Amino acid sequence: MEGLADRHMQYILNGAITDRPTQATTVDKTSVVANGVDVVTVTGAPAGSTITAKGTSTTASGGCANPDTFSTQVADTYELTVSCWPYLDFVTTVIAN
């Protein structure tokens, strides 16, 4: 194996430097009412991935058939991160008013 890999963007697969794949994760909106009822729907997260917001994590159901949701009762700005190796993290900001 030759060359230098960027550990944030690449990994070693079968002895070769390989780009980390992007996720198919999407969200249906980036703002919610902070009432615990209004939700952001997270679709396409890889099965077994971790969804984190403000230090709290949960395991994603995964895929398009099993969307996950985020809601809050606290008005704030939240960074939602979906992580699943070897995929690049999916990061989005959700504003709760």
Secondary structure as UniProt FT lines:
FT   TURN            7..9
FT   STRAND          10..13
FT   TURN            14..15
FT   STRAND          16..19
FT   STRAND          26..27
FT   STRAND          31..32
FT   STRAND          40..43
FT   TURN            47..48
FT   STRAND          50..53
FT   TURN            54..55
FT   STRAND          56..59
FT   TURN            63..65
FT   STRAND          68..70
FT   STRAND          76..83
FT   TURN            85..86
FT   STRAND          90..96
//
